[in-house]
Amino acid sequence: MARAQSAGVVLFRRRKAGIEVLLVHPGGPFWTRKDDGAWSIPKGEFAPDETPEAAARREFGEETGIALPIYLFPLSPVTQSRAKTVHPFAGEFDLDPATIRSNPFELEWPPRSGRMQTFPEIDRAAWFALDEARTKIVAGQRPILDELERRLTAGAV
């Protein structure tokens, strides 16, 4: 089975205490009580006819309601799981997480009830210092934060 290809954006901002990154929490009933290890960069799958950067920008817009007017630089793709590779892009941009408006999805809930309910694709977003972000983010995306920190520390951005 071919691995799914996803692309996403990790926004960062510089604060006196250090670098902070924007992470999003998935919406829907499965994720309601999950916190550490459940957050993600805004991302989604893309088709072969779409470039990873275009997909990252599109997915960021769909998941947050915000079109990014900034330069994004590529980070190394990471294998999030046996089934998914993520192509991350990073950019410096500050936004208020309270302004985020996610697109909805429908899900039969409760399972086998025949009742469809609508949930936001992401239910919240927040800025985290890198150390806390490493606890919050899904394990397969931690290398994205590590590379971002290395590049920012080295002044390679």
Buried (B, 14 or more C-beta within 10 A) or exposed (E): EEEBBBBBBBBBEEEEEEBBBBBBBBBBEEBEEEEEEBBBBBBBEBEEEBEBBEBBBBBBBBBBEBEBEEEBBEBEBBEBEEEBBBBBBBBBBEBEEEEBEBBEEEBEBEEEEEEEBEBBBBBBBBBBEBEBBBEBBBEBBBBBBBBBBEBBEEEEE
